[in-house]
Amino acid sequence: MKRAYWFSMIAAVPLLTLGSLSFGDDDDDGVLKFWKKQPGIAPVINPLYKEECGSCHFAYQPGWLPEQSWRDMMSNLDSHFGDNAEVNPANHQAILDYLVNNSADKSDHRRSKKIMQSLGSLTAPQRITETGYFKHEHDEIPDSLVEKNDKVASLSHCNACHQDAEQGSFSEGNIKIPGHGKWDD
């Protein structure tokens, strides 16, 4: 009797453990996640970067691009995607340090690792939208919902559809495309 009792208790442990896991598929990778989900990418925590760069566009998390991409981008701020985005030298160095220290190649967050794995020969992309990972994640979205949607206009406007983008969460379950509604692929 005692042997059967202990055997049933031991057999129940994996089942109890599974009860504490979420089977939510955050980005089609099929990985089990704990109830308390960590963001897929480290959120921006630098107020200077948020203020300087976030005043013109979404303050992209440094974990979206490798160090060399950020170095190249910061060295050409006088012609930053058609605009002059130069900042004073002290702010420039502080922002560069933040971006480099938190770049995709230095991050242990899941999406940053996937970005790095997807680069192939593209070692220093200038746009997040150029990475294989980004292209894969957005390949099923029709142009009519993005480029032809004046409320979105471009895939580079992450926070237009990703409700928790600022917190570093890009969960598929939390995508709402303006003028369309919840995205379900």
C-alpha positions as CSV (number, residue, x, y, z in Angstrom):
1,M,0.0,0.0,0.0
2,K,2.7,2.5,0.9
3,R,4.6,1.7,-2.3
4,A,1.5,2.5,-4.4
5,Y,0.9,5.7,-2.5
6,W,4.4,7.0,-3.1
7,F,4.4,6.0,-6.7
8,S,1.2,7.9,-7.3
9,M,2.6,11.0,-5.6
10,I,5.8,10.9,-7.6
11,A,3.8,10.4,-10.8
12,A,1.7,13.5,-9.9
13,V,4.6,15.9,-9.6
14,P,5.0,16.5,-13.4
15,L,1.3,17.1,-13.7
16,L,1.4,19.6,-10.9
17,T,4.3,21.3,-12.5
18,L,2.5,21.5,-15.8
19,G,-0.3,23.3,-14.1
20,S,2.0,26.2,-13.3
21,L,3.0,26.7,-16.9
22,S,1.3,28.6,-19.7
23,F,1.1,27.0,-23.1
24,G,0.7,30.4,-24.8
25,D,2.7,30.7,-28.0
26,D,4.2,34.2,-27.9
27,D,5.7,34.2,-31.4
28,D,5.2,30.9,-33.1
29,D,8.1,29.2,-31.4
30,G,6.1,26.8,-29.4
31,V,8.1,27.3,-26.2
32,L,6.3,26.8,-22.8
33,K,6.3,29.9,-20.7
34,F,5.8,30.5,-17.0
35,W,2.7,32.4,-15.9
36,K,4.8,35.5,-15.1
37,K,6.0,36.2,-18.6
38,Q,9.2,38.2,-19.1
39,P,9.2,40.6,-22.1
40,G,10.6,39.1,-25.3
41,I,13.0,42.0,-25.5
42,A,14.4,44.3,-22.8
43,P,12.3,47.5,-22.5
44,V,14.0,50.9,-22.9
45,I,15.1,52.1,-19.4
46,N,17.2,55.0,-20.4
47,P,15.4,58.4,-20.0
48,L,17.9,60.3,-22.2
49,Y,17.5,57.9,-25.1
50,K,13.7,57.9,-24.7
51,E,13.7,61.7,-24.7
52,E,16.2,62.3,-27.5
53,C,15.2,59.5,-29.9
54,G,11.7,58.9,-28.7
55,S,10.7,62.5,-29.4
56,C,10.7,61.8,-33.2
57,H,9.8,58.1,-33.4
58,F,9.2,55.0,-31.3
59,A,12.2,54.5,-29.0
60,Y,13.2,51.1,-30.3
61,Q,14.7,48.7,-27.8
62,P,18.5,48.3,-28.3
63,G,18.0,44.5,-28.3
64,W,16.6,44.7,-31.8
65,L,19.9,45.4,-33.5
66,P,23.5,44.3,-32.9
67,E,26.2,46.6,-31.6
68,Q,27.7,47.5,-35.0
69,S,24.3,48.6,-36.3
70,W,23.9,51.0,-33.4
71,R,27.5,52.3,-33.8
72,D,26.9,52.9,-37.6
73,M,23.6,54.6,-36.9
74,M,25.0,56.9,-34.2
75,S,27.9,57.8,-36.5
76,N,25.5,59.1,-39.1
77,L,23.0,61.1,-37.2
78,D,23.4,64.1,-39.5
79,S,21.6,62.0,-42.1
80,H,19.4,59.7,-40.0
81,F,16.9,58.3,-42.5
82,G,16.6,61.6,-44.2
83,D,16.6,63.8,-41.1
84,N,19.3,65.5,-39.1
85,A,19.1,63.9,-35.6
86,E,22.4,65.1,-34.2
87,V,22.6,65.5,-30.4
88,N,25.3,67.3,-28.3
89,P,28.5,65.3,-27.8
90,A,27.8,64.3,-24.2
91,N,24.3,63.0,-25.0
92,H,25.6,61.3,-28.1
93,Q,28.2,59.3,-26.1
94,A,25.6,58.5,-23.3
95,I,23.1,57.2,-25.9
96,L,25.7,55.3,-27.8
97,D,26.9,53.6,-24.6
98,Y,23.3,52.6,-23.7
99,L,22.6,51.2,-27.2
100,V,25.9,49.3,-27.4
101,N,25.6,47.9,-23.8
102,N,22.1,46.6,-24.5
103,S,22.4,45.6,-28.1
104,A,21.0,42.3,-29.5
105,D,24.4,40.6,-29.4
106,K,24.8,41.4,-25.7
107,S,21.2,40.6,-24.6
108,D,19.9,37.3,-23.2
109,H,16.3,38.1,-24.1
110,R,14.7,35.6,-26.4
111,R,13.8,37.9,-29.3
112,S,17.3,39.5,-29.3
113,K,18.8,36.0,-29.6
114,K,16.4,35.3,-32.5
115,I,17.4,38.5,-34.2
116,M,21.1,37.6,-34.0
117,Q,20.4,34.1,-35.3
118,S,18.5,35.5,-38.3
119,L,21.2,37.9,-39.5
120,G,23.2,35.5,-41.6
121,S,25.7,37.6,-43.7
122,L,23.8,40.8,-42.8
123,T,26.1,41.7,-39.9
124,A,25.0,45.3,-39.3
125,P,21.5,46.1,-40.6
126,Q,20.5,49.7,-40.5
127,R,16.8,48.8,-40.1
128,I,15.1,46.3,-37.8
129,T,12.8,45.6,-40.7
130,E,15.8,44.2,-42.7
131,T,16.4,41.3,-40.3
132,G,15.3,37.8,-41.2
133,Y,13.5,37.5,-37.9
134,F,11.4,40.6,-38.4
135,K,10.6,39.6,-42.0
136,H,9.5,36.1,-40.9
137,E,7.2,37.5,-38.1
138,H,5.5,40.0,-40.5
139,D,5.4,38.0,-43.7
140,E,1.6,37.2,-43.5
141,I,0.4,40.7,-43.0
142,P,-1.0,42.2,-46.1
143,D,0.1,45.7,-47.3
144,S,-3.5,46.8,-47.0
145,L,-3.2,46.6,-43.2
146,V,0.1,48.4,-43.0
147,E,1.5,50.5,-45.8
148,K,-2.0,51.3,-47.2
149,N,-3.4,51.9,-43.7
150,D,-2.8,55.6,-42.8
151,K,-3.1,54.8,-39.1
152,V,0.0,52.5,-39.4
153,A,1.8,53.6,-42.6
154,S,4.9,51.4,-42.1
155,L,6.1,48.3,-40.4
156,S,8.6,50.5,-38.5
157,H,5.7,51.9,-36.4
158,C,5.8,49.0,-33.9
159,N,3.6,50.7,-31.3
160,A,0.8,51.2,-33.8
161,C,-0.2,47.6,-33.6
162,H,1.8,46.1,-30.7
163,Q,-0.1,47.4,-27.7
164,D,2.7,46.6,-25.3
165,A,5.7,47.5,-27.5
166,E,7.0,50.0,-25.1
167,Q,7.3,47.4,-22.4
168,G,9.2,45.1,-24.7
169,S,6.3,42.7,-25.3
170,F,5.4,41.9,-28.9
171,S,3.1,39.0,-28.2
172,E,0.9,37.9,-31.1
173,G,-2.0,37.7,-28.7
174,N,-1.8,41.4,-28.1
175,I,-1.7,42.8,-31.6
176,K,-4.5,45.2,-32.7
177,I,-4.2,46.7,-36.1
178,P,-5.8,50.1,-36.3
179,G,-8.8,50.0,-38.6
180,H,-8.8,46.2,-38.6
181,G,-8.8,45.0,-35.0
182,K,-7.2,42.0,-33.4
183,W,-4.7,40.2,-35.6
184,D,-5.0,36.5,-35.8
185,D,-2.8,34.6,-38.3
